[in-house]
Amino acid sequence: MAPENPDPLVRLEGVRFAYGENEILKGVDLTVRRGQVIAIMGGSGCGKTTLLRLIGGQIMVDAGRVELAGRNLAEISRAELYDMRRRMGMLFQFGALFTDMSVFDNVAFPLREHTDLSPELVRDLVLMKLNAVGLRGAERLMPAELSGGMARRVALARAVALDPMLIMYDEPFAGLDPISLGVIGQLIRRLNDALGATSIMVTHDVHESLEIVDYIYFVSEGRIVAQGTPDQIRESQDPFVHQFVCAEADGPVPFHYPAGSLDEHFFGKELRT
Ligand SMILES: Nc1ncnc2c1ncn2[C@@H]1O[C@H](COP(=O)(O)OP(=O)(O)OP(=O)(O)O)[C@@H](O)[C@H]1O
């Protein structure tokens, strides 16, 4: 685990956000210290991806503040925001690879796009990143020739190609078999520590997260409802946390999306006597 570092890289204070009339976040406070790997968990649609998009500066808060490296994202210039975003690696929703490019070109893509490095240097950096995810020999393969776990590792190599200060993962374990899941989890931790980065991941996989993260936040109904280190979470008596750790279908996190009664929905009021 990374050494304790009191300096926050990311700080959210009283963050509120709505899509139109639909208020998603109702006052979120959250801190990520430099060097940490943290997980954000919560039921489907509770606003986890929205939190990542706010931290990434893709959308702006309605109230409260999002600070990155001590700077309020709402107050910096467009150029500074662009610069900040270049220093973030993002792996969103399966980290889809460019299917018509080789593994090498996929990882080289951000380097070619955002730097003027010579082809030789790009080559060395790509091979280093592929080596870090255990796929140095696979650089000529096309995405269609990769297993799901390998493709995810290539996406990881691409996300860290520019040595980001902050890496954000949205569901990095989705769709993986148990072995690949463990490999990706360990890689997320190792890459974070080797790069001296800070990582935030949104995931439903509490057990894998408990193995690799420093801290976990649980989100529900627009607020942080529980938080703690893996040891605190394992010992927690909080019903919300318990539902997650024990994978119970129902509890404080409802199984059903809010809807009217089945009768109303299927038959319509007018058909009922
Ligand atoms: N661009 C958008 N416009 C309007 N509503 C949106 C938009 N993006 C997300 N939402 C709504 O905001 C809510 C939160 O979405 P978000 O994707 O942040 O949730 P989540 O916690 O990541 O969900 P999941 O775990 O299912 O991926 C959902 O109800 C969703 O339907």
The ligand as an SDF file (V2000), in Angstrom:
LIG
                    3D

 31 33  0  0  0  0  0  0  0  0999 V2000
  -26.2280   12.8140  -19.7920 N   0  0  0  0  0  0  0  0  0  0  0  0
  -27.2510   12.5530  -18.9720 C   0  0  0  0  0  0  0  0  0  0  0  0
  -28.4110   13.2260  -19.0850 N   0  0  0  0  0  0  0  0  0  0  0  0
  -29.4470   12.9820  -18.2550 C   0  0  0  0  0  0  0  0  0  0  0  0
  -29.4290   12.0690  -17.2690 N   0  0  0  0  0  0  0  0  0  0  0  0
  -28.2990   11.3650  -17.1010 C   0  0  0  0  0  0  0  0  0  0  0  0
  -27.1640   11.5590  -17.9390 C   0  0  0  0  0  0  0  0  0  0  0  0
  -26.1730   10.7170  -17.5220 N   0  0  0  0  0  0  0  0  0  0  0  0
  -26.6880   10.0170  -16.4860 C   0  0  0  0  0  0  0  0  0  0  0  0
  -27.9480   10.3960  -16.2200 N   0  0  0  0  0  0  0  0  0  0  0  0
  -28.8110    9.9000  -15.1200 C   0  0  0  0  0  0  0  0  0  0  0  0
  -28.1550   10.2400  -13.9100 O   0  0  0  0  0  0  0  0  0  0  0  0
  -28.2410    9.1770  -12.9710 C   0  0  0  0  0  0  0  0  0  0  0  0
  -26.8330    8.8200  -12.5070 C   0  0  0  0  0  0  0  0  0  0  0  0
  -26.0990    8.2820  -13.5920 O   0  0  0  0  0  0  0  0  0  0  0  0
  -24.6310    7.7010  -13.4290 P   0  0  0  0  0  0  0  0  0  0  0  0
  -24.2320    7.1390  -14.7620 O   0  0  0  0  0  0  0  0  0  0  0  0
  -23.7640    8.7140  -12.8080 O   0  0  0  0  0  0  0  0  0  0  0  0
  -24.8890    6.5160  -12.3820 O   0  0  0  0  0  0  0  0  0  0  0  0
  -23.9670    5.3100  -11.9270 P   0  0  0  0  0  0  0  0  0  0  0  0
  -24.0220    5.2930  -10.4470 O   0  0  0  0  0  0  0  0  0  0  0  0
  -22.6360    5.4050  -12.5790 O   0  0  0  0  0  0  0  0  0  0  0  0
  -24.7750    4.0600  -12.5090 O   0  0  0  0  0  0  0  0  0  0  0  0
  -24.3050    2.5790  -12.9400 P   0  0  0  0  0  0  0  0  0  0  0  0
  -23.6890    1.9330  -11.7470 O   0  0  0  0  0  0  0  0  0  0  0  0
  -25.6000    1.9080  -13.3310 O   0  0  0  0  0  0  0  0  0  0  0  0
  -23.3530    2.7630  -14.0880 O   0  0  0  0  0  0  0  0  0  0  0  0
  -28.9870    8.0490  -13.6570 C   0  0  0  0  0  0  0  0  0  0  0  0
  -30.3200    8.0900  -13.2140 O   0  0  0  0  0  0  0  0  0  0  0  0
  -28.9010    8.3770  -15.1260 C   0  0  0  0  0  0  0  0  0  0  0  0
  -30.0520    7.9230  -15.7920 O   0  0  0  0  0  0  0  0  0  0  0  0
  1  2  1  0
  2  3  1  0
  2  7  2  0
  3  4  2  0
  4  5  1  0
  5  6  2  0
  6  7  1  0
  6 10  1  0
  7  8  1  0
  8  9  2  0
  9 10  1  0
 10 11  1  0
 11 12  1  0
 11 30  1  0
 12 13  1  0
 13 14  1  0
 13 28  1  0
 14 15  1  0
 15 16  1  0
 16 17  2  0
 16 18  1  0
 16 19  1  0
 19 20  1  0
 20 21  2  0
 20 22  1  0
 20 23  1  0
 23 24  1  0
 24 25  2  0
 24 26  1  0
 24 27  1  0
 28 29  1  0
 28 30  1  0
 30 31  1  0
M  END
$$$$
